[in-house]
Every structure is written in structure tokens, then in C-alpha cells.
């Protein structure tokens, strides 16, 4: 069974997003990663809407937004010690998520993240 949450792309949606993720068994680091990606879509991608899909009992998250095309897997991710300001969010995303896949379909950025087993 897939669980889906659709929200407007605004910072006011971050709290309901966090509640949804915690209810599905994601931990604080996984929540931080998803919130970072959604925040980037809102601030930099000018998204108007985003969707989060999760499979029941797993830590696989499908994150979709209707913002400008952006593949977070492209471009260098600097080691934490080499960063001045900014860029930490994507470094954390790459460090915490085990699997990341990106595609652009029908005007939507589609990012798949895998974190491991759900802790219940």
C-alpha cells in the first residue's frame, strides 16, 4: 500500500510533512533530508506543489515537485570541511540517503530516496 501526501509548496507545509514522515516511521535524519529537498524545491525551484509517496513498512520515499527542472545528483558535493556557507543540505542528503534516483516526467521532478528499514 502506498501512502501519498500532497501539499502546497510553501514553508507552512513543512510541519505537516514532518508529521507525515514521523507517522510512517522515519527518523530525524531522514526527516531532515526530505525537508531539505522540499525546501530547495520551494526556494530555488519555485515549485507550487509537492507530493510525497511512501510504501508501507519501508523507508523508500518518492518526492515529486512541479518546480523548475533540478537534478540534485548533478554537480559536485564538497566535503563538509571545505564548505564556507551553504551547500551543507545537499551534503547531508548524499550522506544519509542510501539510494538516490532522479528523473523529470510530465513537468515534475521525481526523486527516489532509500534509507533502510523502518524502526517501529
N, C-alpha and C positions, 0 to 999 in steps of 0.2 A: 504494500500500500504506500503510495506517495502522498506526502503532506505538502501543501502549497500555501505560501503566504504571498499576497500581492499588496504592495503599499505604494503610496506616492513617494517620489524621490525627494524627500526633504529631511532635514535633521530631526524633525519631530517624529519620524518613523523609526529612528534608531532604538528607542526604548521598546516599542512593541516587537521589533526584530529581535532584540536581545532576549525578551521573554519567550518568544517562539523557539529560539535556539536552545535556551536552557531547558525548556519543557521537553525537547527532543533528546536531551542527554549530552549536549555539547558542553565542554568545559570552557573556562575563562579564556584560554589561549585561542581556541577555535572561534569563540565568540568575537574576540579581538580581531582576528583575521577577516572574518566576514564583515564586521563593522568597518574595518579599514577599506575593504574593497567597495562597499556600498558608499562610504563617504567619498572615495575617489570618484565614483560614478556621478555622485551628486555635484561635487565641487568642480571637478575637472572635465567630466564628460557631459555635463548639462542634461543628465537623464531626467525624465519626467515621471518614470515609473520603474519599479524593480520587482522581481519575483524571486523567491527562494523556494526551492524544491528539495525535499529530503526523502530518502527512502526510510521506511520504518525500521528501526533497530540497527541502523548503520550510520557511520559518520561520513557519508558522501553527501555533498551539498552541490546543487546546481544553482548558480547565481546568474540571473538574467537581468539586463537593463537595456533601456531603449535610448541610451546616450550615444555620443559620438563613438565611432569605432576606436577601440583601445585594447591592444593585446598586452596584458601585464607580463607576459613571458618574454617579450622582446626587450632588448636593451640590457645593459649591464646592471647587475645588483652588486653594489660595493660592499665590502666587509664593513661591519658596524664601526670599527675603529677608524675607518677612512672617511666617514661622513661628517660633514660640518653641521648642516641644518637641513632637515627634510630628507626624504628617502628612507627613513627608518621603517615606515609602514610596510613598504614592499619587501624590504629585507626580512621583516618578521613573517610576512606571508610566505616567502620562499623557505624560511627556516622551519615553520610549523606545519605547513601542508605537505603531505607525502606525495600527492599526485596533483598536478595542475594541468588542465587542458583548456584551450581557448578555441572558439570558433565565432563567426559572425553569420547569423541566419535571419533572414527576413527583417532586417533593421534592428536586430537585438544582439548585444554582446552576450555570449554564452560561455560561462566559466564553470568548469567542474573542479571541485576540490575534494580530496580524500584525506581523512585524518586518522583513521584506525577504528578501533572498536568503541562502541558506546559504553560509557560507565553508568550503570544504573544501581 
